[in-house]
Amino acid sequence: MKWAHALLRKPMLSPANELIRMKPVLSADVFFSVGEPSGDLHAANLVSSLQSQSPGLTVRGFGGSRMKSAGCQIDFELTELAVIGLVEVLPKLRQFFRVADMASEIFAKAPPRAVVLVDFPGFNWHIAKRAKQHGIPVFYYLPPQLWAWASWRIEKMKRHVDHVLCNLPFEKQWYESRGMKVDFVGHPFFDAVESQPLDTDFIAQWGEHDGLQVAVLPGSRHREVQNIWPMQLAAIRELSRRHPKTRFLVACLKAEHVQSCRKCLTEADRKLDLHFVTDKTSEVIEIADCSLMKSGSVSLEMMARGTPSVVVYHVSRSFDFARKRLSNVTSMTLPNLIAGRTIMPEFLAVGKATAETIERSIAAVDRLLGDRDERLRQRMELRQLRQSCGRAGASRRAARLILSQLNTSEALPSRKAAA
């Protein structure tokens, strides 16, 4: 739809982001494009590994604060635009195209030796296409789950991406069978679990409790919190009645998420043993006896720490309609997909019809709280799963593969994208 693209390109960015466009276009060895908060963490670890293995390597791109702390020059804080679903995307389309145009300008004036994409496929397809138009090799780290959803997109991947650095054990065979260059490096969540120091003061303060503790994870995006937290709160109210000595620790990514959650509380909820914390997700997972969580890659941290969990997620009716027709899998939870069976019970809410999902999640968490053997069983299964596929070192292996390609005389083939 060329007319739509032209229309979206007319207005300029906001004044704050206009300043970014006015920066000198300095050359860098590797350009990153990262749009998710979790991707920011994983990309930061990859940046550190690249610079550790190749001192003096320069890195720039789109990302977040963790990448900046790791030594990446951030041209645009793309993680601030993280969205999910068409409703959230449409108001920001114009800005997404502006940011993609920024990438084109960088690729033209100071082309990097490689582009590394991390997750965020809706936007990163555009970055990949623009990189290939300038003959720049493209790596995809944390690639989109094409095997699960709309698998015909593999043709787009083959046109615009040179090398897939996949993170789940079964992905390698899937991509190889479809003619892509791919290496299995492992999932960076296990690097984060192994390398991230836990706040021992927090653990000392909250780790001891007369009853059991439940980690509650409402999500990392504002829309997720809006949709999932009310269901979790309804479950907490009933579970507190059934298990009065249980404490609930709600791990939020941002302070504004805490504020959003608190707005849902009633006067009666003040009696609940309910506490909100920010930036302590790993610590909360570590000390919890079990978890009530949203669907997402954080389920791998639950697996790594052996925390029994119940998963709830919410989709619109239109998304559910598409999911039933386009999805190739029956689970949305990564440990379940890796294991090929249900380890973490998971429940989907569609549109406003959430009552059944709430009831089923209450029953599943009630079973974990009331049955020590059930908790131990799931904990054991998660630990066994980690032993089979949860090796750390994804960042180190990915960095080694990227550098080996950059250091070969042939490098990667330059395949110009179709217009």
N, C-alpha and C positions, 0 to 999 in steps of 0.2 A: 504494500500500500504506500507508494511513493508520495502521494498527496498528503497522507497523514504524517509521514516523516518530515516533509517540507513544512507543514504547519507547525509541527512541534519544534522545529529548529529556529523559528523566528525570534522569540523572546530570549533575552540573555539570562544568565543565572542571577541569583540574588547578589547584592553588593558584596556580602562576605565571601561568597564563592567566586565572584568576579576577580577578587584579589588573587585567588589561586591561579587563575588563568593568566595573570599578568606576571607571575614568577618567571625568571629565566628558565628555559628548557635545558636542564643539565643532563648530560649523558649518564647512564647507569648500566650495569651489566645485566641485571634482571629486573623485570617489571612484574609486580604482583597486582592482581585484581581480586579483592576479597570483600564480600558484602554482608556476611553474617557475623554476629558477635562471637560465636564459637569458632568460626573460621579465622577471626582475628587472632585468637589464642594459638591455633594450630599453625597459622602462617608465621606468627612471631617465632615459634619454635623452629620452623623451617628456615627462617631468615638467620637465626642464631647458628643453626647447623651449617648453613652455607658459608657464613663468614668465619666460622670456626675452622672449617675444612679448607677455606680459600681466603686467608687474610687479605684485606684490601678490596675484596669484592664489594661493589656498590649496588644498592637495592633501592628502588623507588616504587610508587604505585598508589593504588586505591586501597584503603583498609581502615584500621582503627588505632586506638591508643596503644594497644599492646605491641603492634608492629612498629609503631614509632619508637617505643621504648627499646625495642630490639635493634634499632639502628636503621630502620627503613624510612626514607623520605616520603612522607604522606602528601600526595598531591590533592587528594580529596578524601574526606572521611566518609567513605561509602557505607560503612556499617551503621551510620546514622539514618540511612535510607532503607534499612532492612524491612521488607514487607512480605506478606504472604497472601495469596489470593488476588483475584482480579479487582475486588473492591478497593483494596489498599494500593494496588499498582497504578490504577488509572490516574489519580490525582498527581502522581509523581513521574508520569511518563516523560513529561517535558524535561525534567531535571535529569532523568536517566540518560536521555539522548544527549543532553549537554555534556554530561560526564564522559559518555562514549566519544563525543567529538574531541574532548580534551585528550583522550588516549590517542586518537588519530593524529592530533597535532604533535604529541610527544613522539609517536612512532615515525613521523615524517621528519622531524627536526633532529631528534637524537635517538635513533632506534636502539633499543636494548639488544643484547645478544639472545635473550630468551624472554618469553612471557609465561608466567605461572598463574593459572586460574585456580581458585579455591572455592568449591561449591557454587551457590548462587547462579544456576545455569541460565535463568531467564535473561539476566543482564550479561553474563559472561560469554554467551554465544556471540554477542555483538563485539566484545573485546577480541575474541578469538578470530572472528572474521576480519576485523580491521588489522590485526597483527599479521594474518596471512596475506592480506593485500600489500603489506610492506615486506613480505618475505621473511618474517620473524618466526622462529620455531616456537611452538605452543605446547606447554605441558599442562595436563589437568590433574591436580591433586585434590583428593576428595571429590571424585567425579560424580555427576548426577546419576541417580539410580535408574538408569534406562532399562535395566532388566526387570524392574518392578512397574514402571509407568511409561506408557507411550514409547515402546521399544523402537519404533521406526525412526526415532531421533538419532539412531546410530549413524544414519547417513550424514546428518549434519556434523556429528562428532568426527566422522572420517574425513570430511572436507576441511574442517577447521582446526583439528587438533592432531599433533604429531605423535604424542606419547602420553598414555594414560598411566598415572601412578595410583593404582587402585588400593583400597583399604580393607576390603572384605575378601576372605579366602576364595569364595566361589566366583568373584568378579573376573579374575584373571582368565579363566577358561571361557567365560561368556564373551569377553571382549576379543580374545584371541580367535575364537571360532567365527567372529565377524570381521576378521581381517585387520584388527588394530594392533599397533605396537603397545604392549602393556607390561607392566611389572607390578607384582604384589609387594607392597612395602609395609603393610600393617596399618593399623588405625592410630592416628596421633593422640587420641584420647588416652591411650595407655602410656604414651610419653608424658602427658600432662599429669596423670595419676602418679607416675614414678618420680617425676622431677619436681613437682610443685610441693613446696614445704607447707605443711598444715600449721594453722595457728594453734599452737599448743595451749596458749592461755584460754582461747575460746573453748577448746576441747576440755580443759580442766574445769572451766566454769559450767559448761552445759552437759558434759559427758556423764556425770553422776546424777541419777534420778531414781526415786523410789519405785516408779512404775516404768512402763515401756515408753519409747519415744518414736514418733512417726515423722519422717521427713516429708514435707509437702512442697512440690515443685510446680508452680503454676505456669511457667513458661518464660521465655526470654524476650518475647515481643509483646507490645501493648495489647494487640488484638487477641493474642493467645490468653493473656491474663484476664481480659474482659470476658472471654468465653468459657475458660476452664475454671477459674477461681470460684465462681458461684457454685459450680457442681462440687468442687472440693470442699467448700465451706458447708454445704448441705450435708456432705458425708461426715465432716468433722463433728458437726452438731450431734448426729446420731451415734457416731462412734464414741464420743465423749460420754454420752449417756450410758452406753453399754460397757465402757471401760473407763471409769471415772479417774483412775490414776495415770492415765496416758497423757503425755505431753506432745503437742504438735508444734514443730519448728518449720516455719514457712520460709524457704530460701528464695529470695527475690534477687534479680540481677541489678535492679536500679531502685533508688529511693522513690521515684515516681510510681513504680510498681507497688511498693508498700502502701503508698497513699491511695492508690486505686483499690487495693485489697481492703484497706481499712474502711473505705466508704461503704462497703457492703455489710459491715458489722452492725448488728442491732445492740440495743442496751443489754439484752439477755446474753449476748455473745461475750460480754466483758467477764463473765464467770468462767469462760472456757480457759483451759490451760493452753493458750495459743500465743505464740511469739513470732515476730517477724525479724528477719535478719537480711542484710545485703552483703554481697560479695563473700559469702561464707558457704557456698553450695557444697564444696568438697568436704568441709568440716562437718556440715549437717549430715551429709550422706554417710560419712565415716562413723558417726556416733549413733545413727538411727538403728533401731531394731527392724524397721521396715519402712517402706515409702509409698506414698500416693503421688504419682508423678504424671506429667504430660508426656506425650510421645515425642521422641527426638533422640539425637545422638547421645544425650546425657545418659541414656539407658546403658551405654557402654561403660560409663563410670560406675553405675550401679553394679554391672557385671564385674568390673575390675575390683571393686571393694566388697563384693559379695553381699550386697544389701538387698534382701527380698523386696519385691516391688509389685505394685498394681498400677497399670497404665490406663489413663483416660485421655481421650482426645476428641476434638470437636471439629466438624466440617459443616459447610453450608450444604443445602439440599442440591444446589447445582454442582458443587464439587463431588458430592456423593454419587450423583447421577453419572458424572464423567468417570469417577473412580471405578464404578462397577463395570463400565464398558471398556476402560483403557488399562486398568491395572492388571498385572500378571501375578500378583501375590495376594494372600489372604491375611497377612500380618503387617502391622505398621511398626513393630518393635524389633530392633536390630538383633538382640540376643535370641529372640524367637526365630528370626529368619536364619541366623547362623546355625542354630541348633536343629532347625527343621521341625520343631515342635514347640508347644507353648510352655515356656518356663515362667514368664511373667504374665499373669492374666491381663488382658487388655480389652477395653470397652470403648466403643465409638458412639458419640452423640451426634445426631444429624439435626441441623436447624434448631428449632426450639423444643424438639421432642427429646428432652434430656432425662426425664423421670426414671425410665428404665435403666439408663446408664448409671445414674446415681445409685439406685438400689443395688445393682450388680456390683458396683465398685465397693459399696458398703459391705456387702456380703464377703467379698474377696479379702478386704483389709481386716474385717472382723475375724476371718479364719486365721490370718497370720497373727493377729494379736492374741487370739484365744488358744492357739495351738502351737506350743513351742516346737514340736516335731515338724510341723509344716514349715515354720521359719527355717529350721535347720536343713530341711530337705531342699528348699529353694536355694538357700545359701550354698549348699554343697554343689548343686547343679550349676550355679553361676561360676563357682570357683573351678569346677572341672572344665567348663566351657572356656574360661580364660586360659587355663593351662594348654588347651588345644589350639587356640588362635589369638590369644591376647598378648602377644609378645610386644614389648616396648622397642623403641628404636626406629619408628616410622620416619621421623624427621631426619635422622642421620642417614638412613638408607635412601630416602628421596633426594636429599642433598647430594649424596654421592652419585646417584644416577644423573641428576641434572648437570653436575660439574663434569662428569665423564663425557656427556654429549657436547658440552661447551668446549672441552679441551681436545676433541678429535678434529682432525683436519677436515673431515667430510661434514661434520656437524649433522644437523637433521636436514632432510630434503625440504626445499622451499616449494610449498604447494600453494599457489595463489588461489584464494577463494573465488568461487563464482560470484558474479555481481548479483 
